[in-house]
Amino acid sequence: MRKRQIKKNFFVNEKEERILKQKAAKAKLSEAEFLRSLITDREVKEKPGIEFYDYIKVLRGMGINVNQLTMLAHKNGEINVSRYEELKKEIEDFILEVKEHFLNIDKNK
């Protein structure tokens, strides 16, 4: 059985049709899903591009490195300070790169 039983038919002009199609596509939603989101006051945001997911992949790799360093520290009872400093610098540089790219923040500020 259908989840939604009430069908709505309505008219839009060409401009409204174009805008609806563009906004739904940017959000990676069907037109019906897009309109239902608006009706229920859910914020509809444009889905990030592939580059965003590339950054997430790099971040996951850094997290794995931190976890490995932590496991070694627990196992050996001491931390590899030089490796810790490398990872810290790598993460700080990555944060700056993300800010520059997505927030248009100048790294010199």
Protein Blocks (a to p, Z undefined) as FASTA:
>chain_A
ZZblbdcdddddfklmmmmmmmmmmnopafklmmmmmmnopacdddddfklmmmmmmmmm
mmmmmmmmmmmmmmnopacfklmmmmmmmmmmmmmmmmmmmnopafkZZ
